[in-house]
Amino acid sequence: MPPDENPWRAAGLVTAIGIELAVCVGLGWWVGAAMDRDNGTSYWYLVGLVVGLVAGIGSAVALIRKFAGERRKQ
């Protein structure tokens, strides 16, 4: 089996993307909720969620590009 068709690499990529998205969204929510608690507001958690989602998607795209670039070199 060629190294670029390894199912474990694909499974690792999918797992890494899922973990990155979950961590970024969770961290964004947590920071937003802390700002809400400190400022007495009720909308920063949504801002944190959106910022976390955008950061997670950007990170996932970078990870996919890196994975695709490594596959082309082999």
C-alpha positions as CSV (number, residue, x, y, z in Angstrom):
1,M,0.0,0.0,0.0
2,P,1.4,3.4,-0.9
3,P,2.2,5.6,2.1
4,D,-0.4,8.3,1.0
5,E,-3.2,5.7,1.1
6,N,-2.7,4.8,4.8
7,P,-6.1,4.8,6.4
8,W,-4.6,5.5,9.8
9,R,-3.2,8.9,8.5
10,A,-6.7,9.8,7.2
11,A,-8.2,8.8,10.6
12,G,-5.6,10.8,12.4
13,L,-6.4,13.9,10.2
14,V,-10.1,13.6,10.8
15,T,-9.6,13.2,14.5
16,A,-7.2,16.2,14.7
17,I,-9.7,18.4,12.8
18,G,-12.5,17.4,15.2
19,I,-10.4,18.1,18.3
20,E,-9.2,21.4,16.9
21,L,-12.7,22.6,16.2
22,A,-14.0,21.5,19.5
23,V,-11.1,23.1,21.5
24,C,-11.3,26.4,19.5
25,V,-15.1,26.7,19.9
26,G,-15.0,25.6,23.5
27,L,-12.3,28.1,24.3
28,G,-14.1,30.9,22.5
29,W,-17.3,30.1,24.4
30,W,-15.4,30.0,27.7
31,V,-13.6,33.4,27.1
32,G,-16.9,35.0,26.0
33,A,-18.8,33.6,29.0
34,A,-16.1,34.9,31.3
35,M,-16.4,38.4,29.7
36,D,-20.2,38.2,30.1
37,R,-19.8,37.3,33.8
38,D,-17.3,40.1,34.4
39,N,-19.3,42.8,32.5
40,G,-22.8,41.8,33.3
41,T,-23.6,41.3,29.6
42,S,-25.2,38.3,27.8
43,Y,-23.8,38.4,24.2
44,W,-20.0,37.9,24.5
45,Y,-20.4,34.2,24.6
46,L,-21.9,34.3,21.1
47,V,-19.0,36.5,19.9
48,G,-16.6,34.0,21.5
49,L,-18.3,31.1,19.8
50,V,-18.1,32.7,16.4
51,V,-14.5,33.7,16.8
52,G,-13.6,30.2,18.0
53,L,-15.4,28.7,15.1
54,V,-13.6,30.9,12.6
55,A,-10.3,30.1,14.3
56,G,-11.1,26.4,14.3
57,I,-12.0,26.4,10.6
58,G,-8.8,28.3,9.7
59,S,-6.7,25.9,11.7
60,A,-8.4,22.9,10.0
61,V,-7.8,24.4,6.6
62,A,-4.1,24.9,7.4
63,L,-3.9,21.3,8.7
64,I,-5.6,19.9,5.5
65,R,-3.2,22.0,3.3
66,K,-0.2,20.6,5.3
67,F,-1.5,17.1,4.9
68,A,-2.2,17.5,1.2
69,G,1.3,19.0,0.7
70,E,3.0,16.1,2.4
71,R,1.0,13.7,0.2
72,R,2.2,15.4,-3.0
73,K,5.9,15.2,-1.9
74,Q,5.8,11.4,-1.4
